[in-house]
């Protein structure tokens, strides 16, 4: 069969004039609607209006124009079905062999900060998805194009054979249904949000591919990187890579973990991450000072890790960063001098974040985690607290400096895999115990890592102490203050141990499990 008639109706008009002209040169009759018709006519491409096919005018401000039997019978008729052929002849209907349609810009509309509900709804396409679905269903006979990137491949086949191959039509049909599913998911999520139903009876998400990845966590696992259609700036999905090798699956995971911690801070801060856990976090008056603290926190584990900063990287900081092997450096920006220094290292990946969301501006998002046969959905943990939220449960109150370190440690420990214990001192982490099966084990790791720095430090725990043994361990290490959720039936045992050792302890009444 040959392509004789094509129906074209696009909101994205990139390349459509050239494509349509080439089709016309191949003897294809072109039918079009609205703005597309006007454009093709203006550019001298032979075209007939949809009303000439349907015998019915476009009405209701263009809301109804292609929803007509003359269109959908031409798309859905099975060409080798005698009964279908008979009906088409008796009604004087003709087949449509090729459909080129893309949809009203709903995503672009709701991305506008001042978009009204009415404008969003008006940009829900009805006729377009209906034509796409009709054509894609009947892909045994009909070619359907939803993406301008497919124009050249389709045209090449039409020029060679007068038609597309069945393999091409199957591929294009699958792409159509992915496209309409994504389009409908955006609409469903927008409307659900408008009516306050964040966790409806069915949960549909859509993502757009950023890039294929060489492999996943390990070389035998396939992987790709996707972004939310309306992802905010200041994230790894929207970061601009300025230098270095392509990002890997583990790079992206670690970069995201680093940024999650970084967003806890308003002041200059640097976060070093290894295998999804912070190995060093520091804050200071400058980003240079903050990096020195993050490095000194664990100068061993930072090697081969990822460093994220919430201020522009300057030349002095770049000199320090360039002194060790790092996989990625992430920052809002880099000075030209810093780039000159860092790009001397061939493989280091430099990511420019642009404008970052401040800690005060953070909003909870819905996180999706896969499980065998399903998924879990929860709000992201953006809970924060101030000194006024804390309950001092010991005889000794924290000093002003201890309170500052307690709040610092609490911001970081929430991002450490449970069971988590973190030690902090002088605006930097000094010991991190992550992902242990019991809290005492996590404390031992953190204290051992801190060494002499444990003395005079504070201890932060992501969840309560089931008994007083962690406090006893902290006392032996010279730890001066503890922040923990409280809520154990043996809280009094921990409080008594803290009082006996002159340790100040505060309860948050909030835990930060991270599995």
PETAWO-V752409 format. One record per pair of residues at least 24 apart in sequence whose ideal C-beta (glycine too) atoms are under 10 Angstrom apart, sorted by sequence separation. I is the first residue (numbers start at 1). J is the second residue. D is the distance in whole Angstrom. If there is no record, write none. Layout:
# PETAWO-V752409
((I:J:D) (I:J:D))
This chain:
# PETAWO-V752409
((2:26:9) (3:27:9) (4:28:7) (5:29:5) (6:30:5) (7:31:5) (8:32:5) (9:33:4) (10:34:10) (11:35:8) (16:40:8) (21:45:5) (29:53:10) (34:58:7) (69:93:7) (70:94:8) (72:96:9) (75:99:7) (101:125:9) (103:127:10) (104:128:7) (182:206:4) (205:229:10) (207:231:9) (225:249:8) (235:259:6) (269:293:9) (270:294:4) (274:298:9) (277:301:9) (279:303:9) (287:311:4) (302:326:8) (303:327:10) (306:330:7) (307:331:9) (309:333:10) (313:337:10) (314:338:6) (315:339:9) (317:341:9) (318:342:5) (321:345:9) (326:350:10) (332:356:6) (360:384:9) (401:425:10) (418:442:8) (419:443:9) (421:445:8) (422:446:6) (423:447:7) (429:453:10) (430:454:7) (439:463:7) (453:477:10) (454:478:6) (455:479:8) (456:480:6) (457:481:8) (458:482:7) (459:483:7) (460:484:7) (461:485:8) (463:487:9) (464:488:4) (466:490:6) (467:491:10) (468:492:9) (469:493:9) (470:494:7) (471:495:9) (473:497:10) (474:498:8) (479:503:7) (480:504:7) (481:505:7) (482:506:7) (483:507:8) (484:508:7) (485:509:6) (486:510:9) (487:511:8) (2:27:8) (3:28:6) (4:29:6) (5:30:8) (6:31:7) (7:32:7) (8:33:8) (9:34:7) (10:35:9) (11:36:8) (17:42:9) (18:43:9) (20:45:5) (21:46:9) (33:58:7) (71:96:7) (74:99:10) (103:128:5) (104:129:10) (139:164:9) (141:166:9) (143:168:7) (144:169:8) (147:172:9) (150:175:8) (181:206:7) (182:207:8) (223:248:9) (224:249:9) (234:259:8) (235:260:10) (250:275:8) (265:290:9) (269:294:8) (270:295:8) (272:297:7) (280:305:8) (286:311:8) (287:312:7) (288:313:9) (291:316:9) (292:317:9) (295:320:7) (299:324:8) (309:334:10) (313:338:5) (315:340:8) (316:341:10) (317:342:10) (318:343:10) (331:356:9) (359:384:7) (385:410:7) (401:426:9) (417:442:9) (421:446:5) (425:450:8) (428:453:9) (430:455:10) (439:464:9) (440:465:9) (452:477:10) (453:478:10) (454:479:6) (455:480:8) (456:481:10) (458:483:7) (459:484:8) (463:488:9) (464:489:10) (465:490:7) (466:491:10) (468:493:4) (469:494:9) (471:496:9) (472:497:6) (475:500:8) (476:501:9) (478:503:10) (481:506:8) (482:507:10) (483:508:6) (485:510:6) (486:511:9) (2:28:9) (3:29:10) (5:31:7) (6:32:9) (7:33:8) (9:35:9) (10:36:5) (13:39:6) (17:43:5) (19:45:10) (20:46:9) (70:96:9) (101:127:9) (102:128:7) (103:129:7) (140:166:7) (143:169:5) (146:172:8) (149:175:10) (182:208:8) (210:236:9) (223:249:5) (225:251:10) (250:276:9) (272:298:7) (274:300:10) (275:301:9) (279:305:6) (287:313:7) (288:314:7) (291:317:5) (295:321:9) (312:338:8) (313:339:9) (315:341:6) (318:344:10) (322:348:8) (384:410:9) (385:411:9) (401:427:10) (416:442:9) (420:446:9) (421:447:8) (423:449:8) (424:450:9) (430:456:10) (431:457:7) (433:459:10) (439:465:6) (440:466:10) (443:469:9) (444:470:9) (447:473:7) (451:477:10) (452:478:9) (464:490:9) (465:491:8) (467:493:6) (468:494:5) (471:497:4) (472:498:10) (475:501:4) (485:511:4) (9:36:5) (13:40:10) (16:43:9) (17:44:9) (18:45:9) (20:47:7) (35:62:9) (101:128:5) (139:166:8) (142:169:7) (145:172:6) (146:173:10) (179:206:10) (210:237:7) (222:249:10) (223:250:10) (225:252:6) (270:297:10) (272:299:10) (274:301:5) (278:305:10) (279:306:10) (280:307:9) (281:308:10) (283:310:10) (287:314:7) (288:315:10) (290:317:9) (291:318:10) (314:341:10) (315:342:10) (321:348:9) (384:411:8) (423:450:5) (426:453:9) (430:457:6) (439:466:7) (440:467:9) (443:470:5) (446:473:10) (447:474:8) (450:477:8) (464:491:7) (466:493:9) (467:494:7) (468:495:8) (470:497:9) (471:498:5) (474:501:8) (475:502:8) (484:511:9) (485:512:8) (8:36:6) (9:37:8) (17:45:6) (34:62:6) (71:99:10) (101:129:8) (141:169:8) (144:172:5) (147:175:7) (178:206:9) (210:238:9) (221:249:8) (234:262:9) (235:263:9) (273:301:9) (274:302:7) (277:305:10) (286:314:8) (288:316:5) (289:317:9) (292:320:7) (295:323:9) (313:341:9) (422:450:10) (425:453:6) (429:457:9) (430:458:10) (431:459:9) (433:461:10) (434:462:10) (438:466:9) (439:467:9) (442:470:9) (443:471:9) (446:474:10) (450:478:10) (465:493:8) (466:494:9) (468:496:7) (469:497:8) (471:499:10) (472:500:9) (475:503:6) (485:513:10) (7:36:10) (8:37:8) (10:39:9) (16:45:9) (33:62:8) (99:128:10) (101:130:10) (103:132:8) (139:168:9) (140:169:7) (143:172:6) (144:173:6) (146:175:6) (147:176:9) (208:237:9) (223:252:9) (234:263:8) (272:301:8) (273:302:9) (274:303:9) (287:316:9) (288:317:5) (291:320:6) (295:324:8) (313:342:8) (321:350:10) (424:453:10) (425:454:8) (428:457:10) (440:469:5) (441:470:10) (443:472:10) (444:473:7) (447:476:8) (448:477:9) (450:479:9) (465:494:5) (468:497:4) (471:500:9) (472:501:8) (474:503:7) (101:131:5) (102:132:9) (139:169:4) (140:170:9) (142:172:10) (143:173:9) (145:175:9) (146:176:5) (207:237:9) (272:302:5) (274:304:7) (275:305:9) (276:306:10) (286:316:9) (287:317:6) (288:318:10) (291:321:7) (384:414:9) (416:446:9) (423:453:7) (425:455:9) (426:456:9) (439:469:8) (440:470:6) (443:473:5) (447:477:5) (464:494:8) (465:495:10) (467:497:9) (468:498:8) (471:501:7) (8:39:10) (34:65:7) (100:131:10) (101:132:5) (138:169:9) (139:170:6) (142:173:9) (144:175:9) (145:176:9) (146:177:10) (214:245:10) (217:248:9) (218:249:9) (272:303:10) (274:305:4) (275:306:10) (286:317:8) (288:319:9) (383:414:8) (423:454:6) (425:456:6) (426:457:9) (429:460:9) (438:469:9) (439:470:5) (443:474:7) (446:477:9) (447:478:9) (474:505:9) (8:40:7) (33:65:5) (34:66:10) (99:131:6) (100:132:10) (139:171:9) (144:176:5) (146:178:9) (147:179:8) (214:246:7) (216:248:9) (217:249:6) (218:250:9) (273:305:6) (274:306:8) (288:320:7) (318:350:10) (382:414:10) (425:457:4) (438:470:9) (440:472:9) (447:479:8) (465:497:9) (468:500:9) (471:503:7) (33:66:6) (66:99:10) (99:132:7) (136:169:9) (139:172:7) (140:173:9) (146:179:5) (213:246:8) (214:247:10) (215:248:8) (216:249:5) (217:250:6) (272:305:5) (273:306:5) (381:414:6) (413:446:10) (424:457:6) (425:458:7) (440:473:6) (444:477:9) (446:479:10) (465:498:10) (101:135:8) (135:169:9) (136:170:10) (139:173:4) (146:180:8) (212:246:9) (213:247:8) (214:248:7) (215:249:7) (216:250:8) (271:305:10) (272:306:7) (273:307:8) (381:415:9) (423:457:4) (424:458:5) (439:473:10) (443:477:9) (471:505:8) (31:66:9) (66:101:9) (96:131:9) (99:134:8) (100:135:10) (138:173:9) (139:174:9) (211:246:7) (213:248:6) (214:249:8) (215:250:10) (271:306:8) (272:307:5) (273:308:7) (422:457:10) (423:458:7) (424:459:8) (99:135:4) (136:172:8) (137:173:8) (211:247:8) (213:249:5) (217:253:8) (271:307:7) (272:308:8) (422:458:9) (423:459:6) (424:460:7) (443:479:9) (8:45:9) (55:92:10) (98:135:8) (99:136:9) (135:172:9) (136:173:4) (139:176:8) (146:183:10) (210:247:9) (213:250:10) (216:253:10) (270:307:6) (271:308:5) (313:350:9) (422:459:7) (423:460:8) (33:71:10) (96:134:9) (97:135:9) (135:173:8) (136:174:8) (213:251:9) (270:308:7) (271:309:8) (291:329:10) (421:459:6) (422:460:5) (8:47:8) (31:70:10) (96:135:8) (99:138:10) (136:175:9) (137:176:9) (213:252:8) (269:308:9) (270:309:5) (271:310:9) (313:352:10) (421:460:7) (422:461:8) (31:71:9) (53:93:9) (133:173:10) (136:176:4) (137:177:9) (189:229:9) (190:230:10) (269:309:7) (270:310:8) (312:352:10) (420:460:8) (421:461:6) (422:462:8) (465:505:9) (6:47:10) (9:50:8) (53:94:8) (132:173:9) (135:176:7) (136:177:6) (189:230:10) (211:252:10) (268:309:8) (269:310:5) (270:311:9) (420:461:7) (421:462:8) (96:138:10) (210:252:9) (268:310:7) (269:311:8) (419:461:8) (420:462:4) (421:463:10) (5:48:10) (7:50:8) (31:74:9) (53:96:9) (95:138:10) (99:142:7) (100:143:9) (101:144:8) (102:145:9) (103:146:8) (132:175:10) (133:176:7) (136:179:9) (186:229:6) (267:310:8) (268:311:5) (270:313:10) (306:349:9) (308:351:9) (310:353:9) (418:461:10) (419:462:7) (420:463:8) (464:507:8) (97:141:7) (98:142:7) (99:143:7) (100:144:8) (101:145:8) (102:146:6) (132:176:5) (133:177:7) (136:180:8) (185:229:9) (186:230:8) (266:310:8) (267:311:9) (287:331:8) (309:353:9) (416:460:9) (418:462:5) (419:463:7) (459:503:9) (464:508:10) (96:141:10) (97:142:6) (98:143:5) (99:144:5) (100:145:5) (101:146:6) (102:147:7) (131:176:10) (132:177:8) (263:308:10) (265:310:6) (287:332:10) (306:351:9) (308:353:8) (311:356:9) (416:461:10) (417:462:9) (418:463:7) (439:484:9) (458:503:10) (464:509:10) (7:53:8) (95:141:8) (96:142:7) (97:143:7) (98:144:8) (99:145:7) (100:146:8) (102:148:8) (183:229:10) (262:308:5) (264:310:10) (310:356:6) (413:459:9) (414:460:9) (416:462:7) (431:477:9) (458:504:9) (459:505:9) (95:142:8) (98:145:7) (99:146:9) (100:147:10) (129:176:9) (132:179:7) (133:180:6) (182:229:8) (258:305:9) (259:306:10) (261:308:8) (262:309:7) (263:310:8) (270:317:9) (413:460:4) (415:462:9) (461:508:10) (463:510:10) (464:511:7) (5:53:9) (100:148:9) (132:180:6) (258:306:5) (260:308:9) (262:310:5) (310:358:9) (409:457:9) (410:458:9) (412:460:7) (413:461:7) (414:462:6) (431:479:10) (458:506:10) (460:508:9) (463:511:5) (257:306:8) (258:307:7) (259:308:6) (310:359:9) (409:458:5) (411:460:9) (413:462:5) (421:470:7) (462:511:6) (463:512:7) (100:150:9) (129:179:9) (130:180:9) (256:306:10) (258:308:4) (408:458:8) (409:459:7) (410:460:5) (413:463:10) (461:511:9) (462:512:5) (463:513:6) (100:151:8) (129:180:5) (132:183:9) (254:305:7) (255:306:6) (257:308:9) (258:309:10) (259:310:9) (270:321:10) (405:456:10) (407:458:9) (409:460:3) (410:461:9) (419:470:10) (423:474:9) (461:512:9) (462:513:6) (463:514:10) (128:180:9) (129:181:10) (254:306:5) (255:307:10) (256:308:10) (359:411:9) (405:457:7) (406:458:5) (408:460:9) (409:461:9) (410:462:9) (421:473:9) (460:512:9) (462:514:7) (253:306:10) (255:308:7) (274:327:9) (405:458:4) (406:459:9) (407:460:9) (421:474:9) (100:154:9) (129:183:7) (252:306:10) (254:308:9) (272:326:9) (273:327:10) (402:456:9) (404:458:9) (405:459:10) (406:460:7) (423:477:8) (425:479:9) (75:130:9) (125:180:9) (128:183:9) (129:184:8) (251:306:7) (273:328:9) (401:456:10) (402:457:10) (403:458:9) (405:460:9) (425:480:9) (9:65:8) (71:127:9) (75:131:7) (98:154:8) (250:306:9) (402:458:6) (423:479:7) (9:66:7) (75:132:10) (76:133:10) (273:330:10) (401:458:9) (424:481:10) (72:130:7) (75:133:9) (76:134:5) (125:183:7) (7:66:8) (63:122:9) (67:126:7) (68:127:9) (71:130:9) (72:131:8) (75:134:4) (76:135:8) (79:138:9) (124:183:9) (270:329:10) (271:330:9) (424:483:10) (66:126:9) (67:127:6) (71:131:7) (74:134:9) (75:135:5) (78:138:7) (80:140:9) (98:158:8) (124:184:9) (398:458:8) (61:122:9) (66:127:4) (72:133:10) (73:134:9) (74:135:10) (75:136:9) (76:137:7) (77:138:8) (79:140:8) (80:141:8) (97:158:10) (270:331:9) (421:482:10) (422:483:10) (64:126:9) (65:127:6) (66:128:8) (72:134:5) (75:137:8) (76:138:5) (78:140:8) (79:141:5) (124:186:10) (125:187:9) (31:94:10) (63:126:7) (64:127:8) (67:130:7) (71:134:8) (72:135:9) (75:138:6) (78:141:7) (79:142:9) (124:187:6) (421:484:10) (7:71:7) (36:100:9) (63:127:8) (66:130:7) (67:131:9) (74:138:10) (77:141:8) (123:187:9) (29:94:9) (31:96:7) (36:101:9) (62:127:9) (66:131:6) (76:141:10) (77:142:9) (97:162:10) (98:163:9) (72:138:10) (75:141:9) (76:142:8) (97:163:8) (98:164:8) (121:187:9) (124:190:9) (7:74:8) (29:96:10) (75:142:6) (97:164:9) (120:187:9) (124:191:9) (7:75:8) (29:97:10) (30:98:9) (31:99:10) (32:100:9) (33:101:9) (66:134:10) (74:142:9) (262:330:8) (5:74:7) (28:97:8) (75:144:9) (121:190:9) (262:331:10) (28:98:7) (30:100:9) (120:190:6) (121:191:8) (258:328:8) (413:483:8) (120:191:9) (259:330:7) (413:484:9) (236:308:9) (255:327:9) (258:330:7) (409:481:9) (99:172:10) (117:190:9) (121:194:10) (254:327:8) (255:328:6) (409:482:9) (410:483:5) (117:191:9) (120:194:8) (254:328:7) (256:330:10) (406:480:10) (409:483:6) (410:484:9) (23:98:8) (101:176:9) (107:182:9) (115:190:10) (255:330:6) (405:480:9) (406:481:6) (408:483:10) (410:485:10) (103:179:8) (107:183:8) (110:186:7) (234:310:9) (251:327:6) (252:328:9) (254:330:10) (405:481:7) (406:482:8) (407:483:8) (23:100:9) (50:127:10) (99:176:9) (102:179:8) (103:180:8) (106:183:7) (110:187:9) (117:194:6) (250:327:9) (251:328:6) (394:471:10) (406:483:4) (1:79:7) (101:179:10) (106:184:10) (402:480:6) (403:481:8) (405:483:9) (406:484:10) (1:80:10) (104:183:9) (107:186:6) (110:189:10) (248:327:8) (401:480:10) (402:481:4) (435:514:9) (20:100:8) (103:183:6) (106:186:6) (107:187:10) (110:190:6) (247:327:9) (248:328:10) (401:481:9) (402:482:10) (403:483:9) (434:514:9) (435:515:9) (19:100:7) (102:183:10) (106:187:6) (109:190:10) (247:328:8) (399:480:8) (402:483:10) (245:327:9) (398:480:8) (399:481:8) (107:190:9) (110:193:10) (244:327:9) (245:328:10) (398:481:5) (16:100:7) (106:190:8) (244:328:8) (396:480:9) (397:481:9) (398:482:9) (244:329:9) (396:481:9) (398:483:9) (16:102:9) (243:329:9) (241:328:9) (242:329:10) (394:481:9) (14:102:10) (394:482:9) (5:94:7) (7:96:5) (13:102:9) (239:328:10) (242:331:10) (392:481:10) (393:482:10) (4:94:8) (5:95:7) (6:96:7) (7:97:9) (8:98:8) (9:99:8) (10:100:6) (11:101:9) (12:102:5) (269:359:10) (4:95:7) (5:96:5) (6:97:7) (7:98:7) (8:99:8) (9:100:8) (10:101:6) (11:102:6) (12:103:9) (239:330:7) (242:333:9) (243:334:9) (262:353:9) (393:484:10) (3:95:10) (4:96:9) (5:97:6) (6:98:4) (7:99:5) (8:100:5) (9:101:5) (10:102:5) (11:103:6) (236:328:9) (239:331:10) (242:334:7) (259:351:10) (266:358:6) (267:359:10) (420:512:8) (3:96:10) (4:97:6) (5:98:7) (6:99:7) (7:100:7) (8:101:8) (9:102:8) (10:103:9) (11:104:6) (12:105:8) (239:332:10) (240:333:10) (263:356:7) (265:358:9) (266:359:5) (390:483:7) (393:486:7) (418:511:9) (420:513:9) (1:95:9) (3:97:4) (4:98:9) (5:99:10) (6:100:7) (7:101:8) (9:103:10) (11:105:6) (33:127:8) (236:330:8) (255:349:9) (259:353:8) (262:356:8) (263:357:6) (265:359:6) (266:360:7) (418:512:8) (419:513:9) (420:514:7) (2:97:8) (3:98:5) (11:106:10) (33:128:10) (263:358:8) (264:359:6) (391:486:7) (418:513:5) (419:514:10) (1:97:7) (12:108:10) (243:339:7) (255:351:7) (263:359:6) (410:506:9) (414:510:9) (416:512:9) (417:513:10) (418:514:5) (11:108:9) (242:339:7) (259:356:8) (262:359:9) (414:511:9) (415:512:8) (417:514:6) (418:515:6) (33:131:10) (234:332:8) (244:342:9) (251:349:7) (255:353:10) (259:357:10) (263:361:9) (264:362:8) (385:483:10) (393:491:8) (406:504:8) (410:508:7) (414:512:4) (416:514:7) (417:515:7) (107:206:10) (233:332:10) (243:342:7) (244:343:8) (263:362:6) (393:492:9) (406:505:10) (407:506:10) (413:512:7) (414:513:9) (415:514:7) (242:342:9) (243:343:5) (251:351:9) (394:494:10) (395:495:9) (406:506:6) (410:510:9) (414:514:7) (107:208:9) (242:343:8) (243:344:10) (244:345:8) (245:346:8) (248:349:9) (393:494:9) (394:495:6) (402:503:10) (403:504:9) (411:512:10) (413:514:9) (243:345:8) (244:346:8) (245:347:5) (247:349:6) (260:362:10) (393:495:5) (394:496:9) (396:498:8) (402:504:6) (406:508:9) (410:512:8) (243:346:9) (244:347:6) (245:348:8) (246:349:8) (394:497:10) (395:498:9) (396:499:8) (403:506:8) (243:347:9) (244:348:5) (245:349:6) (247:351:8) (394:498:5) (395:499:5) (402:506:9) (243:348:7) (244:349:3) (393:498:8) (394:499:5) (395:500:10) (396:501:10) (398:503:10) (399:504:8) (243:349:7) (244:350:6) (393:499:9) (396:502:6) (398:504:4) (242:349:9) (243:350:4) (244:351:9) (394:501:10) (395:502:9) (396:503:7) (397:504:6) (398:505:9) (241:349:6) (242:350:4) (243:351:9) (394:502:9) (395:503:10) (396:504:5) (397:505:10) (398:506:7) (241:350:7) (242:351:7) (243:352:10) (394:503:7) (395:504:9) (396:505:9) (397:506:9) (239:349:10) (240:350:9) (241:351:6) (242:352:5) (394:504:5) (395:505:10) (239:350:10) (240:351:7) (241:352:8) (393:504:9) (394:505:5) (11:123:9) (239:351:4) (240:352:4) (392:504:7) (393:505:6) (394:506:8) (238:351:10) (239:352:6) (240:353:8) (392:505:8) (393:506:7) (394:507:10) (11:125:8) (239:353:5) (240:354:7) (391:505:10) (392:506:5) (393:507:5) (236:351:7) (238:353:8) (239:354:8) (391:506:6) (392:507:8) (9:125:10) (238:354:7) (390:506:4) (391:507:4) (11:128:8) (236:353:8) (238:355:10) (389:506:9) (390:507:7) (391:508:8) (9:127:8) (10:128:9) (111:229:9) (235:353:8) (264:382:9) (389:507:10) (390:508:6) (391:509:7) (9:128:7) (110:229:9) (111:230:6) (234:353:5) (235:354:10) (263:382:8) (387:506:9) (389:508:7) (390:509:9) (110:230:7) (233:353:7) (234:354:7) (260:380:8) (264:384:7) (389:509:8) (108:229:10) (233:354:5) (234:355:6) (235:356:9) (260:381:9) (283:404:10) (389:510:8) (9:131:7) (107:229:5) (108:230:10) (233:355:5) (234:356:4) (235:357:9) (260:382:9) (106:229:10) (107:230:7) (232:355:9) (233:356:8) (234:357:5) (385:508:6) (7:131:7) (232:356:10) (233:357:8) (234:358:9) (385:509:9) (232:357:7) (283:408:7) (383:508:9) (385:510:7) (19:145:9) (282:408:10) (297:423:10) (384:510:10) (234:361:10) (281:408:8) (297:424:9) (383:510:6) (7:135:8) (23:151:10) (281:409:9) (283:411:9) (297:425:10) (383:511:10) (19:148:8) (22:151:9) (26:155:8) (232:361:10) (297:426:10) (381:510:10) (383:512:8) (22:152:10) (28:158:8) (281:411:8) (296:426:9) (298:428:10) (381:511:10) (19:150:10) (20:151:10) (23:154:9) (27:158:10) (232:363:9) (281:412:5) (297:428:5) (298:429:8) (301:432:9) (381:512:6) (16:148:7) (19:151:4) (22:154:10) (23:155:7) (26:158:6) (280:412:10) (296:428:7) (297:429:5) (298:430:8) (381:513:9) (15:148:5) (18:151:8) (19:152:8) (22:155:5) (26:159:6) (232:365:9) (293:426:7) (295:428:9) (296:429:10) (297:430:6) (298:431:8) (381:514:8) (12:146:10) (14:148:5) (15:149:9) (18:152:10) (25:159:9) (28:162:9) (231:365:10) (278:412:6) (281:415:9) (293:427:6) (294:428:7) (296:430:9) (297:431:8) (298:432:7) (7:142:10) (10:145:9) (12:147:9) (13:148:9) (14:149:9) (16:151:8) (19:154:8) (23:158:7) (27:162:9) (278:413:9) (293:428:4) (294:429:8) (297:432:8) (10:146:9) (12:148:6) (15:151:6) (19:155:6) (22:158:8) (23:159:10) (26:162:8) (292:428:9) (293:429:9) (6:143:9) (7:144:10) (8:145:9) (14:151:9) (15:152:9) (18:155:9) (22:159:8) (228:365:9) (278:415:6) (290:427:8) (293:430:10) (10:148:8) (277:415:8) (278:416:6) (289:427:9) (290:428:9) (3:142:9) (6:145:9) (269:408:10) (276:415:9) (277:416:6) (1:141:7) (3:143:7) (276:416:9) (277:417:6) (1:142:10) (267:408:10) (271:412:8) (276:417:7) (281:422:9) (269:411:9) (273:415:9) (275:417:9) (282:424:10) (284:426:10) (285:427:10) (265:408:9) (269:412:10) (277:420:9) (281:424:8) (283:426:10) (284:427:6) (264:408:9) (271:415:9) (278:422:8) (282:426:9) (283:427:5) (284:428:9) (282:427:6) (283:428:8) (264:410:9) (265:411:7) (281:427:9) (282:428:4) (369:515:9) (264:411:4) (265:412:9) (281:428:7) (282:429:8) (263:411:10) (264:412:7) (280:428:7) (281:429:5) (301:449:9) (280:429:6) (300:449:9) (261:411:8) (264:414:8) (279:429:8) (280:430:9) (3:154:9) (261:412:6) (264:415:8) (278:429:7) (281:432:9) (298:449:7) (6:158:10) (263:415:10) (280:432:8) (297:449:9) (298:450:9) (261:414:9) (262:415:10) (279:432:7) (297:450:9) (3:157:9) (260:414:9) (261:415:5) (278:432:6) (3:158:6) (260:415:6) (261:416:9) (277:432:7) (279:434:9) (2:158:9) (277:433:10) (278:434:8) (297:453:9) (258:415:9) (272:429:9) (277:434:4) (296:453:9) (3:161:10) (4:162:9) (257:415:7) (269:427:9) (270:428:9) (271:429:9) (274:432:10) (276:434:9) (277:435:7) (2:161:8) (3:162:7) (4:163:10) (257:416:10) (275:434:9) (276:435:9) (2:162:4) (3:163:5) (257:417:10) (267:427:9) (274:434:10) (275:435:9) (1:162:8) (2:163:5) (3:164:7) (205:366:9) (207:368:10) (1:163:6) (1:164:10) (203:366:9) (205:368:6) (203:368:8) (198:364:10) (199:366:8) (198:366:6) (205:375:9) (279:449:9) (203:375:8) (205:377:9) (203:377:6) (189:366:10) (199:377:6) (198:377:9) (199:378:9) (199:379:10) (198:379:8) (277:514:9) (276:514:9) (260:514:10) (257:514:10))
